[in-house]
Amino acid sequence: MERKDNSGALFKNDRKETDNHPDYNGTVTVGGEDYWISGWIKKSAAGKTYMSLSFKPKNGAKLAAQAAKKMSITEQLNDEIPW
């Protein structure tokens, strides 16, 4: 199924077994990248119902490897100066 950028869908999680499992799950595309999306129905301290969301890149291993290759600004500033 091809999706437009900045769109996605959530479906009721029929396999929820514990409270930690999401109530809803699905996929979303943002900036041309695909993400898994999970949603939990919760209640605020004031008693209002809301949905808490979590996003995880579908190609997480690829993104983690890319992030590991990039040096942080702190690492770049702390490199040895040859003079």
Distance bins in CASP14 RR format, pairs under 12 A and 6 or more apart:
PFRMAT RR
TARGET T0000
AUTHOR 0000-0000-0000
RMODE 2
METHOD distances of the structure
MODEL  1
1 7 0 0 0 0 0 1 0 0 0 0 0
1 8 0 0 0 0 1 0 0 0 0 0 0
1 9 0 0 0 0 1 0 0 0 0 0 0
1 26 0 0 0 0 0 1 0 0 0 0 0
1 27 0 0 0 0 1 0 0 0 0 0 0
1 29 0 0 0 0 0 1 0 0 0 0 0
1 34 0 0 0 0 0 1 0 0 0 0 0
2 8 0 0 0 0 0 1 0 0 0 0 0
2 27 0 0 0 0 0 1 0 0 0 0 0
2 29 0 0 0 0 1 0 0 0 0 0 0
2 32 0 0 0 0 0 1 0 0 0 0 0
2 34 0 0 0 0 0 1 0 0 0 0 0
3 9 1 0 0 1 0 0 0 0 0 0 0
3 26 0 0 0 0 0 1 0 0 0 0 0
3 27 1 0 0 1 0 0 0 0 0 0 0
3 28 1 0 0 1 0 0 0 0 0 0 0
3 29 1 0 1 0 0 0 0 0 0 0 0
3 30 0 0 0 0 0 1 0 0 0 0 0
3 31 0 0 0 0 0 1 0 0 0 0 0
3 32 0 0 0 0 1 0 0 0 0 0 0
3 33 0 0 0 0 0 1 0 0 0 0 0
3 34 0 0 0 0 1 0 0 0 0 0 0
3 35 0 0 0 0 0 1 0 0 0 0 0
3 37 0 0 0 0 0 1 0 0 0 0 0
4 28 0 0 0 0 0 1 0 0 0 0 0
4 29 1 0 0 1 0 0 0 0 0 0 0
4 30 0 0 0 0 0 1 0 0 0 0 0
4 31 0 0 0 0 0 1 0 0 0 0 0
4 32 0 0 0 0 0 1 0 0 0 0 0
5 28 0 0 0 0 1 0 0 0 0 0 0
5 29 1 0 1 0 0 0 0 0 0 0 0
5 30 1 0 0 1 0 0 0 0 0 0 0
5 31 1 0 1 0 0 0 0 0 0 0 0
5 32 1 0 1 0 0 0 0 0 0 0 0
5 33 0 0 0 0 1 0 0 0 0 0 0
5 34 0 0 0 0 0 1 0 0 0 0 0
5 35 0 0 0 0 0 1 0 0 0 0 0
6 28 0 0 0 0 1 0 0 0 0 0 0
6 29 1 0 0 1 0 0 0 0 0 0 0
6 30 1 0 1 0 0 0 0 0 0 0 0
6 31 1 0 0 1 0 0 0 0 0 0 0
6 32 0 0 0 0 1 0 0 0 0 0 0
6 33 0 0 0 0 0 1 0 0 0 0 0
6 35 0 0 0 0 0 1 0 0 0 0 0
7 26 0 0 0 0 0 1 0 0 0 0 0
7 27 0 0 0 0 1 0 0 0 0 0 0
7 28 1 0 0 1 0 0 0 0 0 0 0
7 29 1 0 0 1 0 0 0 0 0 0 0
7 30 0 0 0 0 1 0 0 0 0 0 0
7 31 0 0 0 0 0 1 0 0 0 0 0
7 32 0 0 0 0 0 1 0 0 0 0 0
7 34 0 0 0 0 0 1 0 0 0 0 0
7 35 0 0 0 0 0 1 0 0 0 0 0
7 37 0 0 0 0 0 1 0 0 0 0 0
8 24 0 0 0 0 0 1 0 0 0 0 0
8 25 0 0 0 0 0 1 0 0 0 0 0
8 26 1 0 0 1 0 0 0 0 0 0 0
8 27 1 0 0 1 0 0 0 0 0 0 0
8 28 1 0 1 0 0 0 0 0 0 0 0
8 29 1 0 0 1 0 0 0 0 0 0 0
8 30 0 0 0 0 1 0 0 0 0 0 0
8 32 0 0 0 0 0 1 0 0 0 0 0
8 34 0 0 0 0 1 0 0 0 0 0 0
8 35 0 0 0 0 1 0 0 0 0 0 0
8 36 0 0 0 0 0 1 0 0 0 0 0
8 37 1 0 0 1 0 0 0 0 0 0 0
8 53 0 0 0 0 0 1 0 0 0 0 0
8 55 0 0 0 0 0 1 0 0 0 0 0
9 24 0 0 0 0 1 0 0 0 0 0 0
9 25 0 0 0 0 1 0 0 0 0 0 0
9 26 1 0 0 1 0 0 0 0 0 0 0
9 27 1 0 0 1 0 0 0 0 0 0 0
9 28 1 0 0 1 0 0 0 0 0 0 0
9 29 0 0 0 0 0 1 0 0 0 0 0
9 35 0 0 0 0 0 1 0 0 0 0 0
9 36 0 0 0 0 0 1 0 0 0 0 0
9 37 0 0 0 0 1 0 0 0 0 0 0
10 22 0 0 0 0 1 0 0 0 0 0 0
10 23 0 0 0 0 1 0 0 0 0 0 0
10 24 1 0 1 0 0 0 0 0 0 0 0
10 25 1 0 0 1 0 0 0 0 0 0 0
10 26 1 0 1 0 0 0 0 0 0 0 0
10 27 0 0 0 0 1 0 0 0 0 0 0
10 28 0 0 0 0 1 0 0 0 0 0 0
10 35 0 0 0 0 0 1 0 0 0 0 0
10 36 0 0 0 0 0 1 0 0 0 0 0
10 37 1 0 0 1 0 0 0 0 0 0 0
10 38 0 0 0 0 1 0 0 0 0 0 0
10 39 1 0 0 1 0 0 0 0 0 0 0
10 40 0 0 0 0 0 1 0 0 0 0 0
10 41 0 0 0 0 0 1 0 0 0 0 0
10 51 0 0 0 0 1 0 0 0 0 0 0
10 53 0 0 0 0 1 0 0 0 0 0 0
10 54 0 0 0 0 0 1 0 0 0 0 0
10 55 0 0 0 0 0 1 0 0 0 0 0
11 22 0 0 0 0 0 1 0 0 0 0 0
11 23 0 0 0 0 0 1 0 0 0 0 0
11 24 1 0 0 1 0 0 0 0 0 0 0
11 25 1 0 0 1 0 0 0 0 0 0 0
11 26 1 0 1 0 0 0 0 0 0 0 0
11 27 0 0 0 0 1 0 0 0 0 0 0
11 36 0 0 0 0 0 1 0 0 0 0 0
11 37 0 0 0 0 0 1 0 0 0 0 0
11 38 0 0 0 0 0 1 0 0 0 0 0
11 39 0 0 0 0 0 1 0 0 0 0 0
12 21 0 0 0 0 0 1 0 0 0 0 0
12 22 0 0 0 0 1 0 0 0 0 0 0
12 23 1 0 0 1 0 0 0 0 0 0 0
12 24 1 0 1 0 0 0 0 0 0 0 0
12 25 0 0 0 0 1 0 0 0 0 0 0
12 26 0 0 0 0 0 1 0 0 0 0 0
12 39 0 0 0 0 0 1 0 0 0 0 0
12 41 0 0 0 0 0 1 0 0 0 0 0
13 19 0 0 0 0 0 1 0 0 0 0 0
13 20 0 0 0 0 0 1 0 0 0 0 0
13 21 1 0 0 1 0 0 0 0 0 0 0
13 22 1 0 1 0 0 0 0 0 0 0 0
13 23 1 0 1 0 0 0 0 0 0 0 0
13 24 1 0 1 0 0 0 0 0 0 0 0
13 25 1 0 1 0 0 0 0 0 0 0 0
13 26 0 0 0 0 1 0 0 0 0 0 0
13 36 0 0 0 0 0 1 0 0 0 0 0
13 37 0 0 0 0 0 1 0 0 0 0 0
13 38 0 0 0 0 1 0 0 0 0 0 0
13 39 0 0 0 0 1 0 0 0 0 0 0
13 40 0 0 0 0 1 0 0 0 0 0 0
13 41 0 0 0 0 0 1 0 0 0 0 0
14 21 0 0 0 0 0 1 0 0 0 0 0
14 22 0 0 0 0 0 1 0 0 0 0 0
14 23 0 0 0 0 0 1 0 0 0 0 0
14 24 0 0 0 0 0 1 0 0 0 0 0
14 25 0 0 0 0 1 0 0 0 0 0 0
15 21 1 0 0 1 0 0 0 0 0 0 0
15 22 0 0 0 0 1 0 0 0 0 0 0
15 23 0 0 0 0 0 1 0 0 0 0 0
15 24 0 0 0 0 0 1 0 0 0 0 0
15 25 0 0 0 0 1 0 0 0 0 0 0
16 22 1 0 0 1 0 0 0 0 0 0 0
16 23 1 0 0 1 0 0 0 0 0 0 0
16 24 0 0 0 0 1 0 0 0 0 0 0
16 25 0 0 0 0 1 0 0 0 0 0 0
16 38 0 0 0 0 0 1 0 0 0 0 0
16 39 0 0 0 0 0 1 0 0 0 0 0
16 40 0 0 0 0 1 0 0 0 0 0 0
16 41 0 0 0 0 0 1 0 0 0 0 0
18 40 0 0 0 0 0 1 0 0 0 0 0
19 40 0 0 0 0 1 0 0 0 0 0 0
19 41 0 0 0 0 0 1 0 0 0 0 0
19 42 0 0 0 0 0 1 0 0 0 0 0
20 38 0 0 0 0 0 1 0 0 0 0 0
20 39 0 0 0 0 0 1 0 0 0 0 0
20 40 0 0 0 0 1 0 0 0 0 0 0
20 54 0 0 0 0 0 1 0 0 0 0 0
21 38 0 0 0 0 1 0 0 0 0 0 0
21 39 0 0 0 0 0 1 0 0 0 0 0
21 40 0 0 0 0 1 0 0 0 0 0 0
21 41 0 0 0 0 0 1 0 0 0 0 0
21 54 0 0 0 0 0 1 0 0 0 0 0
22 36 0 0 0 0 1 0 0 0 0 0 0
22 37 0 0 0 0 1 0 0 0 0 0 0
22 38 1 1 0 0 0 0 0 0 0 0 0
22 39 1 0 1 0 0 0 0 0 0 0 0
22 40 1 0 1 0 0 0 0 0 0 0 0
22 41 0 0 0 0 1 0 0 0 0 0 0
22 42 0 0 0 0 0 1 0 0 0 0 0
22 51 0 0 0 0 1 0 0 0 0 0 0
22 52 0 0 0 0 1 0 0 0 0 0 0
22 53 0 0 0 0 1 0 0 0 0 0 0
22 54 1 0 0 1 0 0 0 0 0 0 0
22 55 0 0 0 0 0 1 0 0 0 0 0
22 56 0 0 0 0 0 1 0 0 0 0 0
23 37 0 0 0 0 0 1 0 0 0 0 0
23 38 0 0 0 0 1 0 0 0 0 0 0
23 39 1 0 1 0 0 0 0 0 0 0 0
23 40 1 0 1 0 0 0 0 0 0 0 0
23 41 1 0 1 0 0 0 0 0 0 0 0
23 42 0 0 0 0 1 0 0 0 0 0 0
23 49 0 0 0 0 0 1 0 0 0 0 0
23 50 0 0 0 0 0 1 0 0 0 0 0
23 51 1 0 0 1 0 0 0 0 0 0 0
23 52 0 0 0 0 1 0 0 0 0 0 0
23 53 0 0 0 0 0 1 0 0 0 0 0
23 54 0 0 0 0 0 1 0 0 0 0 0
24 36 0 0 0 0 0 1 0 0 0 0 0
24 37 0 0 0 0 1 0 0 0 0 0 0
24 38 1 0 0 1 0 0 0 0 0 0 0
24 39 1 0 1 0 0 0 0 0 0 0 0
24 40 1 0 0 1 0 0 0 0 0 0 0
24 41 1 0 0 1 0 0 0 0 0 0 0
24 51 1 0 0 1 0 0 0 0 0 0 0
24 52 0 0 0 0 0 1 0 0 0 0 0
24 53 0 0 0 0 1 0 0 0 0 0 0
24 54 0 0 0 0 0 1 0 0 0 0 0
25 35 0 0 0 0 0 1 0 0 0 0 0
25 36 1 0 0 1 0 0 0 0 0 0 0
25 37 1 0 0 1 0 0 0 0 0 0 0
25 38 1 0 1 0 0 0 0 0 0 0 0
25 39 1 0 0 1 0 0 0 0 0 0 0
25 40 0 0 0 0 0 1 0 0 0 0 0
25 51 0 0 0 0 0 1 0 0 0 0 0
25 53 0 0 0 0 0 1 0 0 0 0 0
25 54 0 0 0 0 1 0 0 0 0 0 0
25 55 0 0 0 0 0 1 0 0 0 0 0
25 56 0 0 0 0 0 1 0 0 0 0 0
26 34 0 0 0 0 0 1 0 0 0 0 0
26 35 0 0 0 0 1 0 0 0 0 0 0
26 36 1 0 0 1 0 0 0 0 0 0 0
26 37 1 0 1 0 0 0 0 0 0 0 0
26 38 1 0 0 1 0 0 0 0 0 0 0
26 39 0 0 0 0 1 0 0 0 0 0 0
26 53 0 0 0 0 0 1 0 0 0 0 0
26 54 0 0 0 0 0 1 0 0 0 0 0
26 55 0 0 0 0 0 1 0 0 0 0 0
26 56 0 0 0 0 0 1 0 0 0 0 0
26 58 0 0 0 0 0 1 0 0 0 0 0
27 33 0 0 0 0 0 1 0 0 0 0 0
27 34 1 0 1 0 0 0 0 0 0 0 0
27 35 1 0 0 1 0 0 0 0 0 0 0
27 36 1 0 0 1 0 0 0 0 0 0 0
27 37 1 0 0 1 0 0 0 0 0 0 0
27 38 0 0 0 0 0 1 0 0 0 0 0
27 55 0 0 0 0 1 0 0 0 0 0 0
27 56 0 0 0 0 0 1 0 0 0 0 0
27 57 0 0 0 0 0 1 0 0 0 0 0
27 58 1 0 0 1 0 0 0 0 0 0 0
28 34 1 0 0 1 0 0 0 0 0 0 0
28 35 1 0 1 0 0 0 0 0 0 0 0
28 36 0 0 0 0 1 0 0 0 0 0 0
28 37 1 0 1 0 0 0 0 0 0 0 0
28 38 0 0 0 0 0 1 0 0 0 0 0
28 39 0 0 0 0 0 1 0 0 0 0 0
28 53 0 0 0 0 1 0 0 0 0 0 0
28 54 0 0 0 0 0 1 0 0 0 0 0
28 55 1 0 0 1 0 0 0 0 0 0 0
28 56 0 0 0 0 0 1 0 0 0 0 0
28 57 0 0 0 0 0 1 0 0 0 0 0
28 58 0 0 0 0 1 0 0 0 0 0 0
29 35 1 0 0 1 0 0 0 0 0 0 0
29 36 0 0 0 0 0 1 0 0 0 0 0
29 37 0 0 0 0 0 1 0 0 0 0 0
29 55 0 0 0 0 0 1 0 0 0 0 0
29 57 0 0 0 0 0 1 0 0 0 0 0
29 58 0 0 0 0 1 0 0 0 0 0 0
30 36 0 0 0 0 0 1 0 0 0 0 0
30 37 0 0 0 0 1 0 0 0 0 0 0
30 55 0 0 0 0 1 0 0 0 0 0 0
30 57 0 0 0 0 1 0 0 0 0 0 0
30 58 0 0 0 0 0 1 0 0 0 0 0
31 57 0 0 0 0 0 1 0 0 0 0 0
32 57 0 0 0 0 0 1 0 0 0 0 0
32 58 0 0 0 0 0 1 0 0 0 0 0
32 59 0 0 0 0 0 1 0 0 0 0 0
33 55 0 0 0 0 0 1 0 0 0 0 0
33 56 0 0 0 0 0 1 0 0 0 0 0
33 57 1 0 0 1 0 0 0 0 0 0 0
33 58 1 0 0 1 0 0 0 0 0 0 0
33 59 1 0 0 1 0 0 0 0 0 0 0
33 60 0 0 0 0 1 0 0 0 0 0 0
33 62 0 0 0 0 0 1 0 0 0 0 0
33 63 0 0 0 0 1 0 0 0 0 0 0
33 66 0 0 0 0 0 1 0 0 0 0 0
34 55 0 0 0 0 0 1 0 0 0 0 0
34 56 0 0 0 0 0 1 0 0 0 0 0
34 57 1 0 0 1 0 0 0 0 0 0 0
34 58 1 0 1 0 0 0 0 0 0 0 0
34 59 1 0 0 1 0 0 0 0 0 0 0
34 60 0 0 0 0 0 1 0 0 0 0 0
34 62 0 0 0 0 0 1 0 0 0 0 0
34 63 0 0 0 0 0 1 0 0 0 0 0
35 53 0 0 0 0 0 1 0 0 0 0 0
35 54 0 0 0 0 1 0 0 0 0 0 0
35 55 1 0 1 0 0 0 0 0 0 0 0
35 56 1 0 0 1 0 0 0 0 0 0 0
35 57 1 0 1 0 0 0 0 0 0 0 0
35 58 1 0 0 1 0 0 0 0 0 0 0
35 59 0 0 0 0 1 0 0 0 0 0 0
35 60 0 0 0 0 1 0 0 0 0 0 0
35 63 0 0 0 0 0 1 0 0 0 0 0
36 53 0 0 0 0 0 1 0 0 0 0 0
36 54 0 0 0 0 1 0 0 0 0 0 0
36 55 1 0 0 1 0 0 0 0 0 0 0
36 56 1 0 1 0 0 0 0 0 0 0 0
36 57 1 0 0 1 0 0 0 0 0 0 0
36 58 1 0 1 0 0 0 0 0 0 0 0
36 59 0 0 0 0 0 1 0 0 0 0 0
36 60 0 0 0 0 1 0 0 0 0 0 0
37 51 0 0 0 0 0 1 0 0 0 0 0
37 52 0 0 0 0 0 1 0 0 0 0 0
37 53 1 0 0 1 0 0 0 0 0 0 0
37 54 1 0 0 1 0 0 0 0 0 0 0
37 55 1 0 1 0 0 0 0 0 0 0 0
37 56 0 0 0 0 1 0 0 0 0 0 0
37 57 0 0 0 0 0 1 0 0 0 0 0
37 58 0 0 0 0 0 1 0 0 0 0 0
38 51 0 0 0 0 0 1 0 0 0 0 0
38 52 0 0 0 0 1 0 0 0 0 0 0
38 53 1 0 0 1 0 0 0 0 0 0 0
38 54 1 0 1 0 0 0 0 0 0 0 0
38 55 0 0 0 0 1 0 0 0 0 0 0
38 56 1 0 0 1 0 0 0 0 0 0 0
39 50 0 0 0 0 0 1 0 0 0 0 0
39 51 1 0 1 0 0 0 0 0 0 0 0
39 52 1 0 0 1 0 0 0 0 0 0 0
39 53 1 0 1 0 0 0 0 0 0 0 0
39 54 1 0 0 1 0 0 0 0 0 0 0
39 55 0 0 0 0 1 0 0 0 0 0 0
39 56 0 0 0 0 0 1 0 0 0 0 0
40 49 0 0 0 0 0 1 0 0 0 0 0
40 50 0 0 0 0 1 0 0 0 0 0 0
40 51 1 0 0 1 0 0 0 0 0 0 0
40 52 1 0 1 0 0 0 0 0 0 0 0
40 53 0 0 0 0 1 0 0 0 0 0 0
40 54 0 0 0 0 1 0 0 0 0 0 0
41 48 0 0 0 0 0 1 0 0 0 0 0
41 49 1 0 0 1 0 0 0 0 0 0 0
41 50 1 0 0 1 0 0 0 0 0 0 0
41 51 1 0 1 0 0 0 0 0 0 0 0
41 52 0 0 0 0 1 0 0 0 0 0 0
41 53 0 0 0 0 0 1 0 0 0 0 0
42 48 0 0 0 0 1 0 0 0 0 0 0
42 49 1 0 0 1 0 0 0 0 0 0 0
42 50 1 0 1 0 0 0 0 0 0 0 0
42 51 1 0 0 1 0 0 0 0 0 0 0
42 52 1 0 1 0 0 0 0 0 0 0 0
42 53 0 0 0 0 0 1 0 0 0 0 0
43 49 1 0 1 0 0 0 0 0 0 0 0
43 50 1 0 0 1 0 0 0 0 0 0 0
43 51 0 0 0 0 0 1 0 0 0 0 0
43 52 0 0 0 0 0 1 0 0 0 0 0
44 50 1 0 0 1 0 0 0 0 0 0 0
44 51 0 0 0 0 0 1 0 0 0 0 0
44 52 0 0 0 0 0 1 0 0 0 0 0
55 63 0 0 0 0 0 1 0 0 0 0 0
56 63 0 0 0 0 1 0 0 0 0 0 0
56 64 0 0 0 0 0 1 0 0 0 0 0
57 63 1 0 1 0 0 0 0 0 0 0 0
57 64 0 0 0 0 1 0 0 0 0 0 0
57 65 0 0 0 0 0 1 0 0 0 0 0
57 66 0 0 0 0 0 1 0 0 0 0 0
57 67 0 0 0 0 0 1 0 0 0 0 0
59 65 0 0 0 0 1 0 0 0 0 0 0
59 66 0 0 0 0 1 0 0 0 0 0 0
60 66 0 0 0 0 1 0 0 0 0 0 0
60 67 0 0 0 0 1 0 0 0 0 0 0
60 68 0 0 0 0 0 1 0 0 0 0 0
61 67 0 0 0 0 0 1 0 0 0 0 0
61 68 0 0 0 0 0 1 0 0 0 0 0
62 68 0 0 0 0 0 1 0 0 0 0 0
62 69 0 0 0 0 0 1 0 0 0 0 0
63 69 0 0 0 0 0 1 0 0 0 0 0
63 70 0 0 0 0 0 1 0 0 0 0 0
64 70 0 0 0 0 0 1 0 0 0 0 0
68 75 0 0 0 0 0 1 0 0 0 0 0
69 75 0 0 0 0 0 1 0 0 0 0 0
70 76 0 0 0 0 1 0 0 0 0 0 0
71 77 0 0 0 0 1 0 0 0 0 0 0
71 78 0 0 0 0 1 0 0 0 0 0 0
71 79 0 0 0 0 1 0 0 0 0 0 0
72 78 0 0 0 0 1 0 0 0 0 0 0
72 79 0 0 0 0 0 1 0 0 0 0 0
73 79 0 0 0 0 0 1 0 0 0 0 0
END
